[in-house]
């Protein structure tokens, strides 16, 4: 049951009080953001009024947790000076995201916000927003805890305490070890430091026990971020430049967001829609994206119908063909979708690449051939029993084998080719595959029927 605004405001005030008293510190931002979203559904002016009344540090945390559409409402309503104060309370990666959103709404206002921010922080944010959204640097956070190779654990911990007092560094679960030129040498979990004394030098620890040296460049694609996180079980990834100098880190929350975004893009892409347009409240924008792919699908459906038209006399002679045609196309389509889904997912996870096309295609064709032979026999017997025509069973059996082989081949081939061309294989693959399985299915079934039955 939906709560009224007064009830929501009372609950929000209660949670703010808990926050100010230092209680419920980990969950407050998300939970308050959820409550604010409910307020927004009933009254946008009240939503803005409540958000503006929050303490600055809480306001920053809550703004970062709001949905994109709610953030846009807030960014439009809050003036540049107040936005600058909010952004200064944020981690640099969240701050860069907010500034980019302001840019999308009003470029002039974004410039005003950056001018109001501390010069050093403004420089960092400008650098972060210069990266494309599919580059690792766009998700980088510059705040981190680094220790120098020749200093002791005690010295570095003392410095960390000072940093946290000044900047409020969050999520300092790893120490990034660098040389005197800030070149990255490795990282260690903070919990490991407990095992060593305060007088122990980092160089001795690394020489004796080693450290994880995996890193990423800011220009690397976000797919590599996801790949590294999965392969090395990392919940934070250091970012270095071409000379190995430590620039920042990509934290667990962004890694999880990237994984979720990748999975969402694949699901939407397979259906021919886009996340951005679907999450927009603009129905026309969402409709245009869907309409494009529906138009492509219409063209491909017409192509399949043209193939059927070539054999209209055959269908008129044997009405049973019209009954059985959808079965051939459906089996091919489903088998192709299986191959397509597996291949697209493996490409996204980095388990395969276009150079392994032969192995992937061979595997999918063999799987489809095996299933094709099994269900060809099953469907052949059904067709024979149903229509009392032995050769009709042979025709549909042969056609099913042909179509399932084509489905396996093109289900693997299409995403590999698109990936090789630099096109997202999740987008448009299903439309192309449906065309192939429909055309091959109808042509093989009706063609064999013309040759064998007439």
C-alpha positions, 0 to 999 in steps of 0.5 A: 500500500502506497504511503502518503507524503506526510508518512514518508516525510516522518520516516525520512526525518527519523532516518536523517536523525539516525544519520546525524547521531552516527547510527545506521551509517551504511544503509541510510543513503540508499534507504532515504533515496528509496523514500524520496523516490516515493515522495517524487511519485506524488509530488516533485516540488516536495521531493526537491524541497526535502532533498534541499533540506538535507545536510550537505554530506547526506545530500551528496550520498542520497543524490548519488543513489537516486534513479537517473530520472530523479537525479535529472529533476534534482539537477534542474531544480538546484542552482549551480552554487548549491550543486557545487557544494554537493559535488565537493562532498562526493567521491570523484567518480560519482562527482564526474557522473553528476557533472556529465548529467548536468552537461546533458541537461545544460552545458552552461550550468555545468561550466558554472558548477565546475567554476564554483568547485575547488580548482584542484578537484575541478581539474580532476573532474574535467579529466574524468569526464573527458573519457568516453563512457566505454573507457575505464577512466570514466569510472575511475576514483582518484581517492585512494590510500597509497604507501611508498615502497620504502616506508613502514606500515606504521608511517603509512597508517599514520598518514591514512588517519590524517587523510581520512580526517581531511578528505573523508576517504571511503572504502580504503580496503586496499593499500596501493604500493608505489615508488618515489615517482608514484609508479604502481608496484602492487597492492595488498588488502588492508587486513594483511597489514594486521599480520605485520608489525608497524615497523615493517617496511613494504619493500620487505613484505613484497620481496617476501610475500609478493603483491598483486600487480594487475592494473588497467589503463584509463583508455582500456574498454570497460569489458576489460575491467569486468574481465579482470575483476572476474579472472582475478577475483578483484573488488578494486582495480588500480588504474595506471597511465602508460608510464605505470604511474598510479592514477586512481582505482575502480571500486567494487560498486562501479565494477558491479554496476558495469557487470549489471549494465553489460548484462542489461545491454545484452538482454535489451540488445537481443530484444532490439531495444536500448536501456537509455530509451526504455528508462526514459519517461519519454514514450516517443523516444522509447517508441522510436527505438523499438520501431526501428528494430520492428521495421527491420524485423518486418523486412526480414519477415517479408523476405521469408514470405517471398520464399514461401511465395515461390512454392505456392503451387506446392502448398496448394497441392499438399495442404499438410505442408502449410500445417508443418511449415511453422514447426521447421521454422520454430525449431530452427529459430530456437536452436539458433537462439541457443547458439547465439545466446551462448556465443554472445555471452562468451564473447562478453565474458572474454571466454572467446574471441573472433580468432577462435571462430572455427572452434566455436562454430564447429562445436555449435554445428555439431550440437545442432546436428545431433539435436537435428538428427534426434528431432528429425526422426521424431518429427518424421514419425509424427508427420507420417502418422499424422498425414499417412504420408511416409515421404512427407516424414522424410521431407520434414526430417531432412529439412529439420536437419538442414535448418538446425545445422544452419541455425547452429552455424549462423547462431555462432557466426553472426555474433563473431562476425559482428564482433570482428567488425567492431559492432556489439554482437548483442544488438541486431543478431537475433533479427539476422538469425531469425531471417536465416532460420526462416528462409533456410527452413521454408526453402529447404522444406518446401524445396524438398517437398517439390522435388520429392512429393510432386 
